[in-house]
């Protein structure tokens, strides 16, 4: 009897252990499968994130966020395999998703949707360009297969969009040490609808004298300032601030051709004495450009390389140009900068898209000439875009009483010798003082 009871107890113990091991193995299998599932989901999310951000970054690099052949706007489309070198934003997204192992075989898929406005996966927001990447993958179960779950499906979606940051200033003075890096005198009245940043550490980095006044939404300087002889500033500058980075420091310089399309070009009109009409075309102008007194000149859209010599618009002339950029270069000895005479009627606007969006004048950074650019067109000078002279000076006098064109100045030093009125370009599109970056929004 005793032996029989002992055998029964041993059988019960064996059954308990067996059942316990089954539960433990099941829990272990579940834990392994869940861990494997989590790992695969992380891989999927990484692939979706990288694909979405890469596509938007490609749109930004394109220099235009408008839908077209390169910046693709489309409904959700499955990515093809073996794209090779991508040529569109969507192809770029596909390549990055496939590089992370999705969309390359029958067990996974990769699709991309893109456009402008409100992303479907991020309601409530609007963007100039967005791209949504969706990935899925079927993965075999490990221990869960015993419970009838042979395949697990992981999926992830990511939306990236263009984040736009507009520069807070519309006037930058880059001189790191100069006294009077920003000056206003002779009764100049300057009204600025945005902020001014002065990088000079001099105790007199800003000098306002002779009844001149500067009224702005804010002005900061690394160094100090001086006001005398009736000069005024409102508000007063904030001193001891950190120097601001050149907002166009990453702007690529165009390649200057070895040959010239025009040499010592003078626009005078048909009669050769001024007073006529003429049209200028993009190209390389060696030895400068002169538009004579009384000439009516139309500047065709495009890029103009002024290689040596002065770009001179004489008083009494009328010059118009939309979608134009002037790259002013040469050697230090041949460089002649830009001169707009008082009394000239000038209406210029920079390109609205592309690498040089918002850039009206672009000075070669290698130039160290002391020759200043002079913009003295008076009340009829309307310049929409940025005047970029990072290593030379600007003398500016624009007598307009209305802020009817968005002009930004970025220069080593700036001197105001007459009235000027600057309107803040809150979108950054007119002046190009805007930074676009690819960010994940969902």
C-alpha positions as CSV (number, residue, x, y, z in Angstrom):
1,X,0.0,0.0,0.0
2,X,2.8,2.4,0.9
3,X,4.6,1.6,-2.4
4,X,1.5,2.3,-4.4
5,X,0.9,5.7,-2.8
6,X,4.6,6.7,-3.4
7,X,4.3,5.8,-7.1
8,X,1.1,7.9,-7.4
9,X,2.9,10.9,-5.9
10,X,5.8,10.5,-8.3
11,X,3.4,10.4,-11.3
12,X,1.6,13.5,-10.1
13,X,5.0,15.4,-9.7
14,X,6.0,14.3,-13.2
15,X,2.7,15.6,-14.6
16,X,3.0,18.9,-12.8
17,X,6.5,19.4,-14.0
18,X,5.5,18.5,-17.6
19,X,2.6,20.9,-17.5
20,X,4.8,23.6,-16.0
21,X,7.4,23.2,-18.6
22,X,4.8,23.5,-21.3
23,X,3.6,26.8,-19.9
24,X,7.1,28.1,-19.4
25,X,8.1,27.1,-23.0
26,X,5.0,28.8,-24.3
27,X,5.7,32.0,-22.4
28,X,9.3,31.8,-23.5
29,X,8.2,31.4,-27.2
30,X,5.7,34.3,-26.8
31,X,8.5,36.5,-25.4
32,X,10.9,35.6,-28.2
33,X,8.2,36.2,-30.9
34,X,7.2,39.5,-29.3
35,X,10.9,40.6,-29.1
36,X,11.5,39.6,-32.7
37,X,8.3,41.4,-33.8
38,X,9.4,44.5,-31.9
39,X,12.8,44.4,-33.5
40,X,11.3,44.1,-37.0
41,X,8.9,47.0,-36.3
42,X,11.9,49.1,-35.3
43,X,13.6,48.2,-38.6
44,X,10.4,49.0,-40.5
45,X,10.1,52.4,-38.8
46,X,13.8,53.2,-39.6
47,X,13.2,52.4,-43.2
48,X,10.1,54.5,-43.5
49,X,11.7,57.4,-41.7
50,X,14.8,57.4,-43.8
51,X,12.8,57.1,-47.0
52,X,10.5,60.0,-46.2
53,X,13.3,62.3,-45.1
54,X,15.5,61.4,-48.0
55,X,12.7,62.3,-50.5
56,X,12.0,65.7,-48.9
57,X,15.8,66.4,-48.7
58,X,16.0,65.7,-52.4
59,X,13.2,68.3,-53.0
60,X,15.1,70.9,-51.0
61,X,18.3,70.1,-52.8
62,X,16.5,70.6,-56.1
63,X,16.1,74.3,-55.2
64,X,12.3,74.2,-55.9
65,X,9.4,72.8,-53.9
66,X,6.9,73.1,-56.8
67,X,5.5,69.9,-58.2
68,X,7.1,68.9,-61.4
69,X,9.2,66.3,-63.2
70,X,11.8,66.2,-60.4
71,X,9.8,67.1,-57.3
72,X,7.1,64.5,-57.8
73,X,3.6,64.9,-56.3
74,X,1.5,61.7,-56.5
75,X,-0.9,59.4,-54.8
76,X,0.5,56.3,-53.0
77,X,2.5,54.3,-55.5
78,X,4.5,51.1,-55.0
79,X,8.2,51.5,-55.5
80,X,9.8,49.7,-58.4
81,X,13.0,47.7,-57.6
82,X,16.5,48.2,-59.0
83,X,16.1,52.0,-59.6
84,X,19.8,52.7,-59.8
85,X,20.6,56.4,-59.6
86,X,17.5,58.3,-58.5
87,X,16.4,61.3,-60.5
88,X,13.2,62.3,-58.7
89,X,12.2,62.8,-55.1
90,X,10.0,59.7,-55.1
91,X,12.8,57.6,-56.6
92,X,15.2,58.9,-53.9
93,X,12.7,57.8,-51.2
94,X,12.4,54.4,-52.8
95,X,16.2,53.9,-52.9
96,X,16.6,54.7,-49.2
97,X,13.7,52.4,-48.2
98,X,15.1,49.6,-50.3
99,X,18.6,50.1,-48.8
100,X,17.0,49.3,-45.5
101,X,15.6,46.0,-46.9
102,X,12.0,46.9,-47.8
103,X,10.4,46.5,-51.2
104,X,13.2,44.3,-52.5
105,X,11.4,40.9,-52.4
106,X,7.9,39.4,-52.3
107,X,7.8,39.4,-48.5
108,X,8.0,43.1,-48.2
109,X,6.5,46.2,-49.8
110,X,7.4,49.9,-50.0
111,X,5.0,52.7,-51.2
112,X,5.4,56.4,-51.4
113,X,2.9,59.3,-51.5
114,X,3.9,62.9,-51.9
115,X,2.5,66.4,-52.6
116,X,1.9,69.9,-51.2
117,X,-0.7,71.1,-48.8
118,X,-2.1,68.8,-46.1
119,X,-0.4,65.3,-45.7
120,X,-3.0,62.6,-45.4
121,X,-1.1,61.1,-42.5
122,X,-0.7,64.4,-40.7
123,X,-4.1,66.2,-40.7
124,X,-4.2,69.8,-39.5
125,X,-0.9,70.9,-41.0
126,X,0.0,72.3,-44.3
127,X,3.4,72.3,-46.0
128,X,5.1,73.3,-49.2
129,X,6.1,69.7,-49.8
130,X,5.7,66.4,-47.9
131,X,6.4,62.8,-48.6
132,X,4.9,59.7,-46.9
133,X,6.6,56.3,-47.0
134,X,4.8,53.1,-46.0
135,X,6.5,49.8,-45.5
136,X,5.3,46.3,-44.6
137,X,7.0,42.9,-44.2
138,X,5.8,39.3,-43.6
139,X,8.1,37.6,-41.2
140,X,7.8,33.9,-40.1
141,X,6.9,33.2,-36.5
142,X,9.2,31.2,-34.4
143,X,7.5,29.5,-31.4
144,X,4.0,31.0,-32.2
145,X,3.9,28.7,-35.2
146,X,2.8,25.9,-32.8
147,X,-0.3,28.0,-31.9
148,X,-1.2,28.4,-35.6
149,X,0.4,31.8,-36.2
150,X,2.9,31.0,-38.9
151,X,3.4,34.6,-40.2
152,X,3.6,38.0,-38.5
153,X,3.0,41.2,-40.4
154,X,4.9,44.3,-39.4
155,X,4.2,47.8,-40.9
156,X,5.3,51.3,-40.4
157,X,4.6,54.7,-41.9
158,X,6.4,58.0,-41.8
159,X,5.7,61.5,-43.1
160,X,8.5,64.1,-43.6
161,X,7.9,67.6,-44.6
162,X,9.8,70.8,-45.4
163,X,10.4,72.9,-42.3
164,X,10.9,76.5,-43.3
165,X,12.8,79.0,-41.0
166,X,12.9,82.6,-42.1
167,X,15.8,84.7,-41.0
168,X,14.8,87.2,-38.3
169,X,17.0,90.0,-39.8
170,X,16.9,91.7,-43.2
171,X,20.2,93.5,-42.7
172,X,23.5,91.7,-41.8
173,X,26.8,93.5,-41.3
174,X,29.5,90.8,-41.3
175,X,32.7,92.9,-40.5
176,X,34.1,91.3,-37.3
177,X,36.1,94.2,-36.0
178,X,35.5,97.4,-38.0
179,X,34.5,100.7,-36.4
180,X,31.5,102.2,-38.1
181,X,30.6,98.9,-39.7
182,X,27.1,100.4,-39.8
183,X,26.9,104.1,-40.4
184,X,24.1,106.6,-41.1
185,X,24.8,110.3,-41.6
186,X,23.7,113.5,-43.4
187,X,20.1,113.3,-42.3
188,X,19.5,109.8,-43.6
189,X,16.2,108.4,-42.4
190,X,16.2,104.7,-42.3
191,X,13.1,102.7,-41.6
192,X,13.5,98.9,-41.3
193,X,10.5,96.6,-40.9
194,X,12.7,93.9,-39.4
195,X,15.9,93.5,-37.4
196,X,19.6,94.5,-38.0
197,X,22.5,92.4,-36.9
198,X,26.0,93.9,-36.6
199,X,28.9,91.4,-36.0
200,X,31.6,94.0,-35.3
201,X,33.2,93.9,-31.8
202,X,34.3,97.5,-32.0
203,X,33.0,99.9,-29.3
204,X,31.8,102.0,-32.2
205,X,30.5,99.3,-34.5
206,X,27.4,101.5,-35.1
207,X,27.7,105.2,-35.8
208,X,24.7,107.5,-36.3
209,X,25.5,111.1,-36.7
210,X,24.4,114.4,-38.5
211,X,20.7,114.2,-37.8
212,X,20.4,110.7,-39.2
213,X,17.9,108.3,-37.7
214,X,17.4,104.5,-37.8
215,X,14.1,103.1,-36.8
216,X,13.8,99.3,-36.8
217,X,12.1,96.4,-35.0
218,X,15.4,95.6,-33.3
219,X,19.1,96.1,-33.7
220,X,21.9,94.0,-32.1
221,X,25.7,94.3,-32.1
222,X,28.6,92.4,-30.7
223,X,30.3,95.6,-29.8
224,X,29.0,99.1,-29.0
225,X,27.6,102.2,-30.7
226,X,27.8,105.9,-30.8
227,X,25.3,108.7,-31.6
228,X,26.0,112.4,-31.8
229,X,25.1,115.6,-33.7
230,X,21.4,114.8,-33.6
231,X,21.7,111.1,-34.5
232,X,19.0,108.8,-33.2
233,X,18.1,105.1,-33.1
234,X,14.8,103.5,-32.0
235,X,15.0,101.2,-30.2
236,X,18.5,101.5,-29.0
237,X,20.9,98.7,-30.0
238,X,21.4,95.6,-27.8
239,X,25.1,95.3,-27.2
240,X,27.4,92.4,-26.4
241,X,25.4,90.0,-28.5
242,X,26.7,86.9,-30.3
243,X,27.8,87.3,-33.9
244,X,25.3,86.1,-36.4
245,X,26.3,83.5,-39.1
246,X,26.3,84.6,-42.7
247,X,22.8,83.6,-43.8
248,X,24.1,83.0,-47.3
249,X,27.4,81.4,-46.3
250,X,26.5,78.1,-48.0
251,X,25.4,79.7,-51.3
252,X,27.4,78.1,-54.1
253,X,29.3,80.4,-56.4
254,X,28.6,80.0,-60.1
255,X,31.3,78.8,-62.5
256,X,32.8,81.7,-64.4
257,X,33.3,80.8,-68.1
258,X,36.8,81.3,-69.5
259,X,35.3,83.1,-72.5
260,X,33.2,86.3,-72.7
261,X,29.8,86.8,-74.3
262,X,30.3,90.6,-74.2
263,X,33.3,92.8,-73.5
264,X,33.1,96.4,-72.2
265,X,29.4,96.4,-72.9
266,X,27.7,99.8,-73.2
267,X,23.9,100.0,-73.7
268,X,23.0,103.3,-75.4
269,X,20.0,102.4,-77.5
270,X,19.8,102.5,-81.3
271,X,21.1,106.1,-81.7
272,X,24.3,105.3,-79.8
273,X,23.8,108.4,-77.6
274,X,21.3,107.2,-75.0
275,X,17.6,107.8,-75.1
276,X,16.8,104.7,-77.1
277,X,15.7,101.2,-76.0
278,X,17.7,98.1,-75.7
279,X,17.6,94.6,-74.3
280,X,20.3,92.7,-72.4
281,X,20.6,88.9,-72.3
282,X,22.2,86.5,-69.8
283,X,25.8,85.7,-70.2
284,X,29.3,86.7,-69.2
285,X,30.1,90.4,-69.4
286,X,33.8,91.0,-69.2
287,X,34.9,94.5,-68.4
288,X,31.6,95.6,-66.9
289,X,28.1,96.8,-68.0
290,X,27.3,100.5,-68.6
291,X,23.7,101.7,-69.2
292,X,24.0,105.2,-70.5
293,X,22.0,108.3,-69.4
294,X,18.6,108.3,-70.9
295,X,18.6,104.7,-72.1
296,X,15.6,102.4,-71.6
297,X,17.0,98.9,-70.9
298,X,15.2,95.6,-70.3
299,X,17.2,92.9,-68.5
300,X,16.0,89.5,-69.7
301,X,15.5,86.8,-66.9
302,X,18.6,84.8,-66.1
303,X,22.1,85.0,-64.7
304,X,24.6,87.8,-65.5
305,X,28.3,87.4,-64.7
306,X,30.1,90.7,-64.5
307,X,33.7,89.7,-64.7
308,X,35.8,92.7,-64.0
309,X,34.7,96.3,-64.5
310,X,31.8,98.2,-63.1
311,X,28.1,97.6,-63.5
312,X,27.0,101.2,-63.9
313,X,23.5,102.5,-64.4
314,X,23.6,106.2,-65.2
315,X,21.1,108.8,-63.9
316,X,18.1,109.4,-66.2
317,X,18.1,105.8,-67.5
318,X,15.2,103.4,-67.0
319,X,16.1,99.8,-66.4
320,X,13.8,96.9,-65.5
321,X,14.5,93.2,-65.0
322,X,12.6,90.3,-63.4
323,X,14.1,87.0,-62.4
324,X,17.7,88.2,-62.6
325,X,20.8,87.5,-60.6
326,X,24.1,89.5,-61.1
327,X,27.3,87.7,-60.0
328,X,30.0,90.4,-59.6
329,X,33.5,89.0,-59.8
330,X,37.0,89.6,-61.3
331,X,40.4,90.1,-59.7
332,X,41.0,92.6,-56.9
333,X,42.6,94.9,-59.5
334,X,39.9,94.5,-62.1
335,X,36.8,94.4,-59.8
336,X,34.6,97.4,-60.2
337,X,31.6,96.5,-58.2
338,X,28.2,98.2,-58.8
339,X,27.1,101.8,-59.2
340,X,23.5,103.0,-59.5
341,X,23.4,106.8,-60.0
342,X,20.9,109.1,-58.4
343,X,17.9,109.8,-60.6
344,X,17.9,106.4,-62.4
345,X,14.7,104.5,-62.6
346,X,15.5,100.9,-61.6
347,X,13.1,98.0,-61.0
348,X,14.8,94.6,-60.4
349,X,13.5,91.4,-58.9
350,X,15.4,88.2,-58.1
351,X,14.5,84.7,-59.3
352,X,11.6,83.1,-57.4
353,X,12.9,79.6,-57.5
354,X,16.1,77.6,-57.9
355,X,19.5,77.8,-56.3
356,X,19.6,81.6,-56.5
357,X,16.1,82.3,-55.4
358,X,15.9,85.8,-53.9
359,X,19.5,86.6,-54.8
360,X,19.7,89.8,-56.8
361,X,23.4,90.6,-56.4
362,X,26.0,88.1,-55.5
363,X,29.6,89.3,-54.9
364,X,32.5,86.8,-55.3
365,X,33.7,85.9,-51.8
366,X,37.3,85.9,-52.9
367,X,37.3,89.6,-53.6
368,X,38.9,91.8,-51.0
369,X,38.7,95.1,-52.9
370,X,38.0,98.4,-51.1
371,X,35.6,99.4,-53.9
372,X,32.1,99.8,-52.5
373,X,28.9,99.0,-54.2
374,X,26.8,102.2,-54.5
375,X,23.0,102.0,-54.7
376,X,21.8,105.6,-55.0
377,X,18.9,105.3,-57.4
378,X,16.6,107.4,-55.3
379,X,12.8,107.2,-55.0
380,X,12.5,105.2,-58.2
381,X,14.8,102.4,-57.2
382,X,12.9,99.2,-56.4
383,X,15.0,96.2,-55.7
384,X,13.3,93.0,-54.7
385,X,15.8,90.5,-53.4
386,X,19.1,90.3,-51.5
387,X,22.2,92.4,-52.2
388,X,25.0,90.1,-51.1
389,X,28.4,91.7,-50.7
390,X,30.1,89.6,-48.0
391,X,33.6,90.9,-48.2
392,X,33.0,94.4,-49.5
393,X,30.9,97.5,-48.5
394,X,27.6,98.9,-49.6
395,X,26.7,102.6,-49.8
396,X,22.9,102.7,-49.9
397,X,20.5,105.6,-50.6
398,X,17.0,104.9,-51.6
399,X,14.6,107.8,-51.2
400,X,11.4,105.8,-51.6
401,X,8.8,106.7,-48.9
402,X,6.9,103.4,-49.2
403,X,8.1,99.9,-48.4
404,X,6.9,98.6,-51.7
405,X,9.7,96.1,-52.3
406,X,11.4,93.6,-50.0
407,X,15.1,94.3,-50.0
408,X,17.7,92.6,-47.8
409,X,21.3,93.7,-47.4
410,X,24.1,91.3,-46.4
411,X,27.5,93.0,-46.6
412,X,30.8,93.5,-44.8
413,X,30.0,97.1,-44.0
414,X,27.0,99.3,-44.8
415,X,26.7,103.1,-45.0
416,X,23.4,104.9,-45.3
417,X,23.7,108.3,-46.9
418,X,20.0,108.9,-47.7
419,X,16.6,107.8,-46.9
420,X,15.7,104.1,-47.1
421,X,12.7,102.0,-46.3
422,X,12.9,98.2,-45.9
423,X,10.0,95.9,-45.7
424,X,10.4,92.5,-44.0
425,X,10.0,89.5,-46.2
426,X,8.1,87.3,-43.7
427,X,8.0,84.4,-46.1
428,X,11.7,84.5,-47.0
429,X,10.8,83.7,-50.6
430,X,11.5,87.2,-52.1
431,X,14.9,87.7,-50.4
432,X,16.0,84.0,-50.2
433,X,16.8,84.5,-46.5
434,X,15.1,81.3,-45.5
435,X,16.4,77.9,-44.5
436,X,14.5,74.7,-45.5
437,X,15.1,71.4,-43.8
438,X,13.6,67.9,-43.8
439,X,11.8,67.0,-40.6
440,X,9.6,64.1,-39.5
441,X,6.0,65.2,-38.8
442,X,4.5,61.8,-38.2
